[in-house]
Amino acid sequence: MKQASATTVAPEAPHGHQALSAYITARFDEFSRSQKDVAQYIVDHLDEAAFQTAEELARRANTSSSTVVRFSQALGFEGFPELQQAARDEYRRRPPSGEALVSGGPLFSLDHTEFESALAADHVNVEDTAHKLSRSDVEAAIDAIVSSEKVLIAGTDQMAFFASYLRHLLMLLDVRAEIVASPSQEALGRLSRIDEQTLVIGLSAGRAHPLITRTMKLARHRGAKTLAITDATLSDVARMARIRLYYSSNTPAFVRSHTALLSIIQALAFGVYSRDAQQYDVRIKAFRLK
């Protein structure tokens, strides 16, 4: 690995070697757009990057294997195998995650099926997300929902489902909520009404859709409160948000896992409900009787 300049050197890891994820984070702004996709994925899914092929990593990061190789060289490695070795070294130095899961015994036997592997990964994702979430950030998110006159939830493609579900849960609690899921005239009209009394929630997985990025930029420009719920710690959506909640999306399957995202959404709604359970119980009962 080439020596970075003094202004970009990140904290050193044990044994005098700079951790790969810290090195990537320090140089993130230098990369091209496609290389940033690779960088984000490696930082947030180090365990997968350490043992996948360049082709598999490229598919996960929605880019090409040649981009993965060029990214490795941009970091100062001869190729992807050298980058992968650095990822393995950092992964082995990290404290084991999911210790509570191990102490309770494995979910499945060693010869588990692909179906069981996906379930086990989701089990760990929820646990890993719970460990990484900051209580202060969670409370800030709940406070923002409760205190805002209206909530605008932005999520496109697969995130549109989760945006709609969060809106449904908040509407049950009499929280005025709207969604932006596409660049339609109606959605753009909702963006035009963002003001200081609005909470804008941006949902993203990996590289955020341009509509979500523009929504967060507009919210920040107009002084609105902003909350990002994402699986990418280096995403533009997270950078522009005042409150950030990260979830783990590791999986052996062919798409990212959103199990932990669903858990966060339901837990947030329950947090809002718990602020005045008696009042909300009356409203939810009335809603069910309609």
N, C-alpha and C positions, 0 to 999 in steps of 0.2 A: 504494500500500500504506500502510495506517495505521501510525503509529509505535507500536511495542510499548512496554510499560513497561520500566523499567530492570532489573527483576528477571527479565524473560523475553527480553531481547535476546540473540540468538545472535551468534557471531563474524561479522564483516563479510567479504564477498567482495571481489574486486578492483573497482576503480573506485568505491569508496565505497558500493556497494549491498549490502544484506544478501541472501545467497543464499536462494532460495525454500525449499529443503529444510531449511536451518537454521532459518528462520523458522517453518516448519510444525512442526518437531521441538520447538522451544521452547514452542509454544503447544498441543502435542498434547493435554494433559490437559483443555483447555477445550472440546474438541469433543464432539459427541454421538457415540453409538456408530456410526451410519451414516457420519457425517463422518470418524470415525477410519479407517474402511475406505478412504475416498478419500485421506486423508492418508498412510496406510501405502503405498498403491499409488504415489502420486506420488513419495514419497521414494525408494522402491526401484526405480521404473521411470521415472525422469525423462525418458529419451529417448522413451518411448512417450507420456507425458503431454504432451510438447512438441509432438507432431504429430498426436495423435488428436483426434477430435471429442468433445464432451461425452458423447454417446451411447455412443461406443466406450469411453471411459474408465469410464463408469458400468457397462457390462457387465463390464469387466475387474475392477472393484472390487466386483462383486456388489451394486450399489445402483442408484438411479435417476438420470436426468440432472438432475432437479430438485434432488436432493441435491448433485450436483456444483456446480450453480449457487449453491445456498445456502452451500456450503462456500467457494466463491470469495468470496462477499460477506462471510462471517464473517472472512476474512483481510483484508478492507478493499478488495477489488477491486470494480469495478462489475459484473463478470460473469466468465464463464469465459474469454472471449477475452483479457482482461487478465492473468488467472492464467497462461494458456498462453504469453503473451508473456514473462512472468517465467521460466517454465520453459525456454523457448527461450534466453533470455539466459544462464541458468546453464549450460544444456547446451553452449552454444557456448564458454563460458569453461573448461569442464572439459577436461583433457588427454584426447586420444583414447584409447579403450580398444581392445584387440585389435590393438595395433600389430604384434605378432609375426605375427598372421594376415595383416595387410596386406603385411608385408615378404615373406611367402612367396607372395604372389599371391592373388587372390580365389578362393574355392572354385568359383564358377560365373560364367557370363557375365552381363552387365548385364540381359539379357532372361530372367532365371531364372524358373522356374515357382514356383507356390505351394509345391509339395513341396520344391523346392530352397531356397526362402526359409526354411522351417521347419528344414531341416537346417543351414543356415548360421547361424541364430540359436542353435541348440543348440551348435554349435561355439564360438561366442563365449561362450555361457553357461558352458561348462566352463572356458574360459580366464579369464573374468572372475572366476569363483568361486575358481579357483586363486590369482589375484592378491590377492584380498581375504582369504583365509583366513590366520589367524595361526598360525605353527608352534607357538607356545607353547600356543594353545588346542587344536590338534590333538593335541599330545603329552599335554595334560591329559586330553583325552577318552579317549585310548588307555589312559593310566594308570588312569583311573577304571574302565574296562571290565575291565582285567586284575586290579585289586585288589579288586573288589567280589565279595561272596559270591553275589549274584544281580543280574540286570539285568531291569528291567521297561520294556518299550517300549510307549509309548502313541501310537496313531495311528488316526484314524477315517476313514471314507469312502475317498477315494483313497489317503490316507496309510496305511490298513490294509494295503495290499499291500506297501508299503515296510517297515512294521513287521514283517510276517511274513517278508520276505526277509532283513532284518537278523537276526532271530531264527534263521533257518535257517543263516546264515553263522556266527553265534556258536556255535550248537549243534555245528557241525562242529568247532569249536575247543574243545569241552568246556566252554563257558561256559554256566552255568545261566541261561537267558533265558526270559521269558514276555512275552506281549503283552496289551494292553487295547485292544480295537477297538470295543467297544460297551458300553452300560450293563447288561450281562447280570448275573445273579446270580453266575456264575462269575468274571466280570471284577471285580466289586465285591469278591469274596472275595480276589482278588489284591491289590487296593488296600489291603485291611485288613491285609495282611502286610508292608507297606512299613516298613522300619526303617532304622537308621543304617548297616547293612551293604548296603543296596540302592542301586543306581544306577538312577535313573529317567530315561529318554530320551523327550522329547516331540517328536513330528514334527508340523509344521504348515505350511500354505500359506495366506497371507493371514490372515483372521480365524480364530483357533483355535476348534475345537469346544469347547463348555463342558465336556465330559468331560475333555479334555486340560488345560484350565485348572485344573479341580478337582484333577486328578491331580498337577499340578506344585505347587499350593498345599499339598496334603496331604504331598507329599514334603518340601517345605521345612519344614513344621511339625514333621515327625518327624525332621528332621536327616539325611535321605537326601541323597546326592550327586545333582545334577541336571545334565542336558545337554539343550539345546534345539538342534534342527536345523530351521531355518526360512528362508523367503525374505523375511520381514518383519522388518526391524530394530526396528520399534516395537511388535512383538507382545507381548501379555501373557506368553506362554510364554517368550519371550526374556528379559523383565524378571525373571521368577521363577527363571531358571536360573543356576547358578554358572558353567557352561561354555556358550558359545554358538558355533555354527557356522552361518554364513549361506551360502545358495546363490542364484545368479541364475536367474530363471525367465522372462526375457523371451522372447516369441515372437510371430510374426504370426498364429498359429493362434487358435482359439476357446477354448482352455483353456491354463492355465499350463503351462510346460515343467518337467518333473521330471528331465530328463537329468542335470543337475548334482547333484541330490539322489542319484540312483542312483550316480553316481561317488563321492560322499562316503561313502556306505554301504559300497561295495566297498573303498574306500581305507582306511576305518577298520578293517574286518575284516582287511585285509592288514597293517595296522600292528600289530594284535594278534598275528597269525600270525608276524610278523617278530621278535617278542620271544623266541620259542623255536621256530624253524622246524623243527628236528629232531624235537622232541617232537610237534608238531602234524602233521608229515608221517606219522608212525606212526599217529596216530589217524585221519587222513583216509583213509589207505590201508585201514585196517581197516573203516572205514565203507563204503567203496566195494565191499569184498569181501562185504558182508552180502547 
